[in-house]
Amino acid sequence: MASDLVWSFLFWLFVAVTLVQLGAWWGVFWKLGNWTSEIDASRISNFQCPTSIIICARNEADNLRRYLPKILAQEYPGEWEIIVVDDASEDETLAVLQFFLEKDARLRVIRIFEKKHAGKKHALAQGIAAAKFDNLLLTDADCSPASPHWLALMAAKLSEKPETEIVLGYGALA
């Protein structure tokens, strides 16, 4: 009888602890999944720190067609540029970039003709070296900005406190 009572107690304790844990996880992921930034228009319009967006692309023609227009459509009152580093692409990446170059003067393309280094560290270094501005936003060709205010919100967070050196964001599924 005492053994049944112990097992019953342990079972209900397990159920209670599991429900608390599931509730905590649900709360965290629900908040992340439904996160939206409240945009303070006065804060964005007053913030105008020059910013360079750097995108490294290797064989990313399809992703550039899909996501580059969203980056070019950013609403930001300050001066900004987009640098796409074509990391020795073997697809139509260069043709896609040429198309966008004709449409927007903020876009600059750095071309690496031969892939001599594994990964994208070399391409990223080339993009950073070519940047006109000290504030850098790094993203990938397969990432979509969360809104037309992505640049403004990231730059505002970077400037919120003088000691802030880096701001991280996450990419939601597009």
Salt bridges, closest charged atoms under 4 A:
ASP62 OD1 - ARG65 NH1 2.85
GLU75 OE1 - HIS149 NE2 3.71
GLU81 OE1 - ARG108 NE 2.93
ASP86 OD2 - ARG111 NE 3.58
ASP87 OD2 - LYS115 NZ 2.45
GLU90 OE2 - ARG58 NH2 3.93
GLU92 OE1 - ARG65 NH2 3.08
ASP104 OD2 - ARG106 NH2 2.74
ASP140 OD1 - LYS120 NZ 2.38
GLU160 OE2 - ARG43 NH2 3.05
GLU160 OE2 - LYS157 NZ 3.50
